[in-house]
Amino acid sequence: MTSDTIQWGVFAGLTLVMALATWWQVNRMGGRSSDSNSEYFLAGRNLSWPFVAGSITLTNLSTDQLVGMNGNQMLLLAWWELSAVAGLVMLAFVFLPIYYRNNCTTTTELLERKYGSKHLRATVSVLFLLGNVFIYLPIMAYTGGLFLKTMFVSSPPLLVMAGGIAAVGAAYTILGGLRAVAVYDTLSGVGVLGMAAAVTILAMAAIGFDFSGIPPERLSMIGGPDSPIPWPTLLTGMIFIQMFYWSTNQTITQRAMASPSLREGQKGVMAAVVIRILFVPAIVVIPGVCAYKLFGDIGDATYGRIVAEVMPSWLSGAFAAFMAAAVLTSYTSVLNSSVTLYVCDLHESFIAARPDVKRLNTIISLVFMVLSIMLVPVYSGAASIINLVQQLNGLLSMPILSAFILGLAFRNVDARAAMTAVVFGVALYAVFTFVWTPIHYIHLMLVTLIACLGVGLSVNRWLFGRRATLGLSFGNQTAAAP
């Protein structure tokens, strides 16, 4: 039996075992809700804290992190994961209590409650969907296919591998909803983190735990002006990127909103903080730095190459299975949250108030899956997939965050002013990205956010005649006098 046959055998066997374990645990959980929206999109509000922690961790940790960050082959990229702790803490103690207080299914539902406008809710939802369908889903399928292709000696073409990942991910979303997605996240998470930690240790052993000879800029945690993360950006746009991703992004917050109580959700989020501190920064950068010493600068092929180098064939097959699981969990999470946004924010508001959720879930999941597969070739030539993701994310993140800040930090803001700020922000950051980039894109995210807030408050005052007042708002603003 060849080593490649052993790899594929172990890969297929473990993948099947995780699928069966997920099926068994989902049936064991019980407590199914008669409310279709709650069941498909919030797991019947029945996720205990370990499943919240596992699902949040694995939703974020996928091949776009492991492949993309290690592909930069420098320690500096760990700042993305270290600063994420601040975003998770904000979710647990600032945003999550507000979502629970307002009984939200989607983060955008909070905007409708604050502004009294389903049109603002729909506008922000469409932006989330554009990001999910045209950026995150195809990139996850691409990086997952790329990783598996570099792991195996003989494998199908990249597009076939990516399509297989997308198809299996859609099956989890269609058949089990968020409950199955969260359980699969958690069960596979133990293996993913364990294997990734093993790769980190074996990679360091492969260079004799000796980092000499590696250029200093690849070992430094203080980024220079031309680095992917110049150190001043940690004090400007970085904190708001994390606030957006962890506290307002439907894909992440949906897990925390699926607990039976606020306290249970907060326990899950804080458990995710502990996991992140202990494991994630090391596993997303150290193997890449070790690979630089072994192979030189090899970009996004780094992680698959180092795994194939340091692991025996039978164990690399197991690792490939867990990495495929990591891709599937992230893909299914984004797909499920995308369907949630479409059904709750768009279809029920503008097409049919009481749709057949099961049927609609199937149709929309398949449509989004096909689109993501078609877009995989668009990203196959990217120089650095993780930097591309973060830069494209700016088109949506700061404009969307401005609507949340205007709604939560100010009273008496007209929904039309917030919508104007969001549209302005998308256009402004598009100029910064594609036409004129005067400073680093992370700095430009803060510039975009401040500009959005300024435009929103100015339009609110001078066009709609309403004077905004600073102060946390937890109720509907529309009754406030102008």
PyMOL commands that set and color helices and strands:
alter all, ss='L'
color gray80, all
select helices_A, chain A and resi 3-29+36-45+49-60+63-72+75-82+84-101+107-115+118-151+158-206+216-218+231-235+237-248+250-256+262-278+280-283+286-295+299-310+313-350+357-379+385-409+415-434+441-462
alter helices_A, ss='H'
color red, helices_A
select strands_A, chain A and resi 410-411+469-470
alter strands_A, ss='S'
color yellow, strands_A
deselect
rebuild
show_as cartoon
